[in-house]
Amino acid sequence: MTDGATPPVVLTVAGTDSGGAAGIAADLTTFSDLGAHGASVVTAVTAQDTTSVRDIHRLPVAMVAAQIDAVLADLPVAAVKTGMLGSAEAVALVADRFSDQGLPVVVDPVLVATSGAVLGDDQLVRAYRRWLLPVATVVTPNLDEARVLTEVDGPPDVLARLLAETGPAVVLTGGVGSGSCTDWVALPGEDPVPLTHHAVVTGNDHGTGCTFSAALTVHLARRVPLISAVTRAATYTTAKLRLSQHWELGRGRGPIAHTRGEIA
């Protein structure tokens, strides 16, 4: 983007993270870092740190709707990313609002926190399957989330294929091997494709999934083709993991970097 040019508007519909590592904090900093203007709709407020999610306050669905409507009435949204939605009603609302907007919709199905906390019940999972996955452009689960959504304990390529059969493209993230990480990309009706990139060994990875899906959303807002957008988002996320690799923040799983590095 050239200086002074109007940036694309990218909307996140997600929860907060009081520790600043994940959720809306991760989304907005990633959008900004990649040259997009971030708009936000808060679905839930969490009390969490690097060790656990202590409490969750889910906003009334009417308030979530009011935020979405305010943004769409005023800003030229180019793409939408969802994170923690918190309730089946919120999932249905988001699906309804964005099913006919003609926008890329990236669904990060936040069902399990980095700390291991469960963030969604069976009703929420069913709502994803029934309403949101069929209208999503891309869904970006990790392996645990893919198993929850499919109710299958299988290998990642099989899970990616099963999820793609529900409608969206799928990027199943996080298969870490010796020095590398494999994401599986599946399009409806096609064989899943492995995309391998460098793995960063670090305990500072809280917010990695949010950061990846937020970066992917920015690239799709710019109409970058899916495979190229996934590759760019993975490269970006890897660079942020390297930056925070040796940080000492918090007593648990520290945050992925959302800074540009040292400032002279």
Secondary structure, 3 states (H helix, E strand, C coil): CCCCCCCCEEEEEEECCCCCCCHHHHHHHHHHHCCCEEEEEEEEEEEECCCCEEEEEECCHHHHHHHHHHHHHHCCEEEEEECCCCCHHHHHHHHHHHCCCCCCEEECCCCECCCCCECCCHHHHHHHHHHHHHHCCEECCEHHHHHHHHCCCCCHHHHHHHHHCCCCEEEEEEEECCCEEEEEEECCCCCCEEEEEECCCCCCCECHHHHHHHHHHHHHHCCCCHHHHHHHHHHHHHHHHHHHCCCCCCCCCCECCCCCCCCC
